[in-house]
Amino acid sequence: MAVLIAALALVLTGPGAPAAEAASVCSGRPRETLAFASGELRIYQARHYVCALIVAGDPGARRAASVSLQPRGGHPVGGGGNFAHRAGPVTVHALHRCVRATGVISGEQRSTGWILC
């Protein structure tokens, strides 16, 4: 029975459901999304924390990607590598502080500037 339910879920959602996957990785409300040619930088906020990740637009092919968050007055926190589905998540404590999110996919960079102030 569990196999049948899993197969039905795969048929209904498709093989790659990046929105549901991203929502389960970062808690909180979606606050901002920056589009790339091959994916998105998504920023979420939950209470005192901000979370960011990059989700591939076409999962499967590995590509160089990195994501970082910097609270105003703090150091950037992030990571990178070669990813097929997503880079991150990166989470920082940002109570009453602006944050700047930066993402890079295959050499293409996007940055939010100072947000959530």
PyMOL commands that set and color helices and strands:
alter all, ss='L'
color gray80, all
select helices_A, chain A and resi 2-13+18-25
alter helices_A, ss='H'
color red, helices_A
select strands_A, chain A and resi 29-36+39-46+49-56+63-71+77-83+86-93+99-105+108-115
alter strands_A, ss='S'
color yellow, strands_A
deselect
rebuild
show_as cartoon
